[in-house]
Amino acid sequence: MQELIVLSGKGGTGKTSIVGSLAVLADRKVMADCDVDAADLHLLLSPVIKQKDEFWSGQVASIDAYKCLYCGLCQNICRFDAINNFEVDPIACEGCGFCSHICQAEAITMKENMAGHLFISDTKYGPLVHARLGIAQENSGKLVARVRQQAKKVAQDNGAEYIICDGPPGIGCPVVSSLSGANMALLIIEPTLSGIHDMERVMAVCRHFGVPALVCINKYDINEDNTREIESYCQSQGVEVVAKIPFDNVVTEAMIKGVPVVEYSEGNVSKEIKALWQKISGILEEQDRTVLRKSRAI
């Protein structure tokens, strides 16, 4: 079983559109949406939810009105202004627990926080594991780890060859949680100055965690000078550019229809994405064979 994580330096680079198309093209796979802060892969794959689990993470202070002496100490010391009129604002509360330690009446307790939900769903393309954080909730890195763990379990139960993850943007905690232990990272890059900068940062994170990276340049023809700069940089870093996808309004049309672009059109974009998957699957298969040869040698 091989795990491919699709990343980008920022949101809006076309990452989810490409993952949706890979879901169509790949056989025997499980999809996972690890962008739990703004999950949207389900909009393309139209899942039917089979299982819904609560995600509990962090703590929130709670004041027992019968024990409270109304001394006001907790309100005065709360640095997050989460306690007003002796009531706790669960959104403002950071769960530090300091108020519970200084309350002389022991009227404040820390309660577990229900931060979101995790879903296992069926789609016409195969199983999908996805999640949704509640409003103003945090710990998305922990939820990403839960999504990946569940995706691996579903993949094992279904005998899947691939796990294809729609990763979060940026280089923060959710990205670290998505990358650790993955077999390959596909970086979706736009040929802009900020896109080049973001690519360098994400590539450095991949290198730090020892995850091989491939690059796909999306909308490569909107600035071909920057595209050449990206190719030059990737060559200097020993990273292969596996696809250059042209700009085409057909991608937006497919999103409006709520279907992956490779199902919506047979144009140049779809041809490039199909060639992209052929290259990725070939690289992953070769990587698998290399691991098998090394294990036999041992």
Secondary structure, DSSP 8 states (H G I E B T S, - for coil): -EEEEEEESSTTSSHHHHHHHHHHH-SSEEEEE--GGG--THHHH--EEEEEEEEEEEEEEEE-TTT-----HHHHH-TT--EETTEE-TTT-----HHHHH-TT--EEEEEEEEEEEEEEEETTEEEEEEEE-TT---HHHHHHHHHHHHHHHHHHHT-SEEEEEEEESSSHHHHHHHTT-SEEEEEE-SSHHHHHHHHHHHHHHHHTT--EEEEEETGGG-HHHHHHHHHHHHHHT-EEEEEE---THHHHHHHHTS-HHHH--SHHHHHHHHHHHHHHHHHHHHHHHHHHHHHH-
